[in-house]
Amino acid sequence: MSAGPSSLPVSTVQPTFLNVVKDVSDGVVPWEDIWVSCYPSHSPSNSQRDGGGAHGKLRVVLDEVDRNLVMFQNCGDGDAKLERVDLNKIRYTISSPGLNIPSTKIFAPAREYTDSYYSNPESPHRITAFDVAPDGQQFAMGFLDGGVALCPTGLRSAMVNGSSTNGSAHNTQATSSTVKSRPHKSTLTSLKFFPSSRVLLSSSADFSVSILSASEVESDGVPLTSARTFMGHTRSVTSTAIVGVGKTVISSGADGTVRVWDVPGAKQVSIEWLDSAVNALALADESTLYTATSGGVHRFDLRTPQQGQEGIAQERVIQGGGSKLGYHSEGASLAIGDSRGLVRVFDVRSLERPVAQWKRGAGGSVSATEDLTWIDKNRLAVCTSDGLPYVASLGEDGNVKVDGEIVGPDCYATRRVCTHDGGAQMWTAADDGLLGDMRFGKGEEDSFNGTHIVSQSM
């Protein structure tokens, strides 16, 4: 069991480093410098001030003898290192021996997507809601203005600069939206596909919950069709959940309520009041729901109330609030993230104390947890407001380490993360309007045409 929160180190690399490697490999430029930085259990700002970080400038250059060999040459005194660890796959690690930061994986996007309209700086382009269809054929993005873009994930998307999708360096695609519309009047707060992959559940700061058609047969420019709109919340809707195949959906709100909706009957069937705004929902199974408020975590029994009972049985099971929740059924693990940067993990079969808890950063500067999701029963992806998302790995003894640094958003807050294909694919959405599509676990084939990359000091 965890006695107190541990503090995790931060490692970061220039987000465009894969593009630089490819340019040097293709002979576009003879060499180019990139930066890497490591911080030992402190926030980057504090470490830089205190001199506690390790910073390096690496020169990406071709070997003088083997012109298919790309090398990272250390140009300064820092010992932060970037290394290629698999010559057959695009896999890198970052480390700092002097700070006792071991080799840490780098998860970089195989592809990036951006909507051609919302990427315009003059238009709202922060992605506030996101989900990938269970069949993997399409994804949906929600935005500040209440807009939703429904896009295919495959090669039907229009490419920028003729880039391919074979996994080399940040391939950015301008998405060709199948459907684009504004079903809500204000910020999208949640998007979730139904199990059929053809229906979307959306919620908004305009107090409403909607069920939208997300059929691939929709033609370009056809507005998203709202099959149902549920009204009842008196403040922003904060989170949603789909029970089973979708005959029942659940929403939570800043008004302190959890509401259960009958989809076929188009009506609210239950409302439960909590002590403060409900920030997040996590559905463990069809009968168990967890909710997070600033005061704690509550567990709801969603089974039909017995005769003589009113409403849904609920109990506060964890003291101390949270802003985000993530549940993994195999490990019976509930992850709780909050605005102070603290992440706690509980075994729901024994909720007396967390099995693990940690922060990234120390000494008064921490980054809020914007989203979190389980990759598998031991790995948790965490999005943060500082634009330095990461994957944490939990050991059986409660020890936590950084399994990997997620590269992509260049100093932009990362707001959403989700996984697909059994954890072999991970998606992130950030304030720069970009979606990152990362492949790991199953790996991506080497796309540098046989180029080998090693690390070397000058």
N, C-alpha and C positions, 0 to 999 in steps of 0.2 A: 504494500500500500504506500501511497505517496504521503510523505510527511509535510512537504511544503513545495511551492512551485519552483521548478528548476528554471534556469535561464539559458536559452539556446543561442548559439553564435549565428552571425549573419555573414553570408558570402555572396558576392554579386559580381557579374561580369557585364561588359558592354553588351547591350541587348542585340546589337547588329553584328556580333562577332562572326556568326556563320556566314553572313554576306561578305564580310572581309575575307574570310578563309576561301570562299568560292572565287572572289575576284582575283586573289593572288594565285590560286590554283589554275584559273583559266587564263592567266597572263594579262588580265585587264590592267593591273598595277603590279610593279615589281615587289613592293612591300607596303605594309601599312601597320600602324600601331593601334593596339586596343588596350583597354584598362581592365584590371581586376582588383577587387578589394575584399578584405576579410575583417570582421569585427568580432572580438571574443566576448560573447555574452553581454554586449552593450549595444545600444542603438547606434547607428552610423554617426549621428550628430554628436553624441557624447564621446564616442571613441575617437572621432577626428579631433575634437577639442582636447582630449586628454592624451592624444598620441598613442592610443591603444590599438589602432587598426594597422593592418598590413596592406599596403597599396602597391600595385605593380603596374608597369607599362611593358607590355609584351609586343615584340615586333613579329608580325606574321610574314614569313619570307620562305621562298623555295630553297631547298638545299643546293649547294654549289655543285655537287656531284650527281645526285639523284634528283632530277628536275620534277619527278612525280612525288617528291617528299616535301610536305609543308611543315615548317618548324615554327615553334613559339620561342623566341629569344628574349630573355629577361634584359630589359634596358635600364634597370635602376637597381636600388638597394633593397626594395621590398621583396619578401619571400612568398607573396601570394602567387600561386601557380595554377595554370590551366593545362590539362593533359588530355590527350586522346587515349582512351583505355581499351577500345575495341577497334581494330583495324577493319573489321568487316561490317560494323554498324556505326551509326552516327551517335556516339556516346562519349561524353566528356565528363571530367571531374574538376573541381576546384578545391584547393587546399592551402593551408598556411602552417608549415611545420613549426615555425617560431611561436605561433599562438596556440599550438596544440589543436588546431582544427584539422581533422582528418579529411581524406579525399571524400568529397561530397558530390553526388550526381548533379548534373545540370539537365533539366527538362526544358528543351527549347521547342517552339512550335514547328511542326512539320509543314503546316499551312496556316495562314492568317486570312481572315475574312473581314471585309469592311463594306458597309452599305454605302452605295454611291451618293445617296441623298444625305444620310445622317453623318457621313464623314466630313461634310462641308462645315468648316468652323463657324459659319454664320448661322447654322441650324443646330438645334440641340442634338448632341451626338453621344452623350454619356449613355452607356447601356445599363439600364436599371433592372432588367429582368431577362432571363435567358433559360432555354431548355432545349434538349435534343430529343427527337422522337425516339421511342423505344426501338423502332425498326432501323434507326440510323439513317433514314433517307432524307430528313429535313430537320431544320432547327428554327427556332423562333426567337426574335429579339424584341425587347420592349424598351421604350425611351421616355425621356422626361416629358414630352408633349402628349403622352397618351397613345403614341403610335406603336404599331406592331408590324414587324417585317417577318414574313415567312419565306424561308430560303432553302433550296436544295443543298445537300452536302457534297454531291458528286461533281463530276466533270462538266455538268451542265452550267456551272457558274462561269461567268466571264472572267478571263484572266487579265491581270495587269502586267504590262511589259512582256507578255508572252511567257510568263513563268509556268513551269510544270508543277505537278502535284506529287512528285516522287520523293519528297521528304528532304530536299536540299534546301539549306538556308532559308529563312523566312519567305515562303512563297505567298504573296499577298493576292487575294482574290477579291474583286469587286463583285459582291453577290448580285445575282440576277433574281430579284425577289419574285416568287410566284404570286404572292399577295402582299399588299402593303395598305394599311388603313389606320384610322384612329378610332378604335372602338371605345376609348375612354377619354375623358375630358382633362385628365391630369396624369401625373407620373405613374407608369406601370410599376407595381411593387412585386408582382409574382407572375410567372408563366409556367404552366405545367401541362405536358401532354397526357392525355388519357392513354390507357394501355393499347387502344386501337391505333395510335399514332395519327389519327385523322381528326381529332378533336382537341381543342386547347381550353384550359381553365386559366382565366386571367383575373387579376385584381389590381386595384388602383387606389391612389390617394383621393380619388373622387368619391370614395365610400362604397363603390360597387364591385360586384363579382360577376363575371360574364363567362358564358360557355360559347366558344367560337368554333366555326367550321375551319378545319385545317387540311382539307382534302387536296391532294396533289392535282386533281383534275381541274381545280380552279384555274382560269386563264389569267394571264398577266394583267394587273390593274384592277381585277375584280375585288371589291372590298371584302374584308373578313365578315362573314355573316354571323350575327349573334343569335344563337338558338335560345338562350336564356340569359336574363339579367336579374341578379338577385340584389335587392336593396334592403337595407336594415341597419347597417353600421352607421354610426353618427360621427365617426372620425376615420382617418385613413385605414384601409385594409392592409395588414402587415404581412400576412402569410396565408397559404392555402394548403390543403391536402386532399387527395383523391382516395376514397375508400373502395377497395376492390376494383371492379370493372368500371366504376364511375356512377353508379346509381345514387350514391351519396357523396357530397363534397363538404369540406369543412373550411371555415375561414376564421381568422382572428383579426382583431383591430386595436387601434390606439384608443378606442373607447372602452377597453377593458373587457371585451366580450369574446367568447368563442361561440360561433354559430354553426349549426348543422343544417344542411340544405338537402331536401329531397329533389333530385334532378328531374325525374319523370313528372312528378307532381308540381314542379316549379314553385316550391314553397319552403319556408323555414320550419323545421320541425323541432328545433331546440335552441335555447340560448342560455349560456352560462356566464356569470359575471365573476371576474377576478379582481384582485386588490389594486391593480394598476394596468397600464397599457400592456397588451400581449404582443411581444416582439417576434415570436417564432413558434412554429409548430413542427413536430416530428412524429410521424405515424409509425408505431412499432409493428402493429398488425391491425387487422380489421376491427379489433375490439379495444386497442390500447393506444392512447394519444398522449404525448408529452407537450407541454406548453411552457414557454419561458417568459417571465416578467422581470421587472427590476428587483422584485422581492424574493423570487425563487422559481423553482420548477415544479409544476403540478402534473399529476398523472390523472387521466380521465378514463373511465370505463365506458366504452361506447355501446355496450350491449343494451338492448331494449330494457328500460326500467321495469322492475317487477311491479305488480299491481299494488297501488297504494303509495308508490314512490313518485317523486317529481324530478324531472331533469336527469342529468347524467351524474353518476357518482364521480367525485373528484377528491384529491388529497394533495397537499403540498408534500413532496418527497425529498426535495433538495433545497437547502437554504442557500441564499446568495443567488442573485439573478444572472441573466444572460441575454444576449441580443441575437444569438444564432444557435441552432440545434442541428445535430446530425446523428442518425441512428443506424447501427449496423446489426442486422439480425443474427448473423453467425456468431459474433462475439458478444451478443446481448449488450452492446456498448453504446452509451449515450455521450456524445461530445457536446460541450457547452462552451461557446465563445462569448466574450463580452467586449464592451467598448474600451476597457482598460488594457486590452491585449492579453488577458488571461484566458487560457484554454484548459478546461478540465474534462476528464474522461471518467465516467462511472460505469460499473457493471450494474445493470438494472436489477439483477438478482440480489444485490447487496449494496444499498445506497448510503451506508453510513459515512463513507469517506471516498474520495476519488482514488482510482487506481493509478492515475497519473495526472499531473498538472504542470503547466509551464507558461513562460512568457518569452517573447523575443524582444530583448532590450531590457535595460535596467536604469535606475537612477533618474526617474522622473520623465523619461521620454519613451512612450510606448505607442504602438499603432493599434487602432481598433480592429477587431475581427469583423470583417465584412461578410464572409461566408465560409462555410466549411462542409466537406463531404468526405465520406470514407471511400478509399480506393479498394481496400480489402480489410480484413479484420484487424490488421496491424498497422496500416498506413492511413494517415488522415491528411488531406489537402486543405490548406488554410489560405484564404485570401485576406489581405490586409490593406489598410488605408495608406500605407507608405509606398505601395507599389512593389513590395518585395514578398510576393507569395511564396509558399514553400510546402514541402511534404514532410510531415513528422512521422517517425517510426517509433512504435511503442514495443518495448520488450516485456517479457512475461514478469519480470521483477519490478515493473513500473518505471524503469529507466526510459528516457525519451532522448532521441537524437534527431538531427536534421537528416532525413534520408535523401532529400534533393531540393535544390533551389529551382524555382520556376522562372524562366527568363522570358521576357517579352515586353511587358508594359514598361516604357521608359519614364519612370518617375510618376506614372499615373496610378491612382488608386485602382486596385483590382476588386471588383464588386461581386462577381459571381464565378462559381466553379461547379462543374458537374462531370460525372464519369459515364462512360458507355462501353459496351462490349466487355463486360465483366472486369472493368478496371484497366483494360488495355489501352483505352483512349480517354484523354482528359481534355476538357475545354475550359478556358478562362475568358472572362469578359471584363474589360477595363474602361476607364473614363476617356481613353483616347478613341473610343468607338471601334476598337479592334477585337475580334475573337481569335484566340489562339487554340489550335487543334494539335495536341501533343499525343504522340504514340509511344508507349513504353510497355514493358512487360513482354510483349511479343516482338517489339523492336521494329525498326525501319531499315530497309536495305540501304547500303552505302550508295550515295548518289553522286560521289565525286569522281566517278569514272576511274577507279583504281588508285586515286591519290591517297597516300599514307601521310598521317600527321603525327608528329612527336613533339616533345617539349625539350628545350635545350637552353642553357645559359650562355650568354656571350662570353 
